[in-house]
Amino acid sequence: MSSAEFTEWQAYLTVEPQGYDIDTWRWGMLVAHITNAVRSTIATKRKPKVFKPSDFYPFAKDEKTDLTPEQRAYIESKRKRRKKK
């Protein structure tokens, strides 16, 4: 795999995450949804806190990757070429 292809894969995975982290994030969304649905059926005086997926799995989807400046420049040049087409 060339350096250019590796950089393209890194850029793609920042847009469309795959693997363990994104699967765990999806489970966090499911657990948050179920927890909020069940808690909404319980009568309380105060409005309960609404849970987010990050409460169950603290993975930030918009977390920056560790790209070098050269890799970032290459990705930007690819984006600019795609916009021109």
C-alpha positions in Angstrom: 0.0 0.0 0.0 1.4 3.3 -1.0 1.6 6.4 1.2 -1.0 8.1 -1.0 -3.4 5.2 -0.7 -2.9 5.0 3.0 -3.6 8.8 3.4 -6.8 8.4 1.3 -8.0 5.5 3.6 -7.3 7.7 6.6 -9.3 10.5 5.1 -12.2 8.1 4.2 -12.3 6.7 7.7 -12.6 10.1 9.3 -15.7 10.7 7.1 -17.1 7.2 7.5 -15.7 5.5 10.6 -15.5 1.8 10.8 -14.4 -0.8 13.3 -14.6 -1.3 17.0 -15.0 2.4 18.0 -18.0 3.1 15.7 -19.7 -0.2 16.6 -19.3 0.7 20.3 -20.6 4.2 19.6 -23.7 2.7 18.0 -24.3 0.5 21.1 -24.0 3.7 23.1 -26.7 5.3 21.0 -29.0 2.3 21.5 -28.4 2.1 25.3 -29.0 5.9 25.6 -32.2 5.6 23.7 -33.5 2.7 25.8 -32.5 4.3 29.0 -34.2 7.6 28.1 -37.4 5.8 27.1 -37.6 3.8 30.3 -36.8 6.8 32.5 -39.5 8.8 30.8 -42.1 6.3 32.2 -41.0 6.9 35.8 -42.9 9.8 37.5 -40.5 12.2 39.3 -40.8 15.8 40.4 -37.7 16.8 38.5 -37.2 16.3 34.8 -34.5 13.6 34.5 -31.3 14.2 32.7 -31.3 13.1 29.1 -28.5 10.6 28.4 -26.3 10.9 25.4 -24.2 8.0 23.8 -21.1 9.6 25.3 -22.4 9.0 28.8 -22.1 5.3 28.1 -19.1 5.3 25.8 -17.0 8.5 25.7 -15.9 8.3 22.1 -16.0 11.6 20.2 -17.1 11.1 16.6 -15.5 14.3 15.6 -12.2 13.5 17.2 -9.2 14.7 15.1 -6.9 12.1 13.7 -3.1 12.2 14.0 -2.3 13.3 10.4 0.9 15.0 9.5 0.8 18.4 7.8 1.8 16.7 4.5 -1.1 14.3 4.8 -3.5 17.1 5.5 -2.3 19.0 2.5 -2.7 16.0 0.3 -6.3 15.5 1.5 -7.1 19.1 0.9 -5.7 18.9 -2.6 -7.9 15.9 -3.3 -11.0 17.7 -2.0 -10.3 20.7 -4.2 -9.9 18.5 -7.3 -13.2 16.8 -6.6 -15.0 20.1 -6.2 -13.7 21.3 -9.6 -15.2 18.2 -11.4 
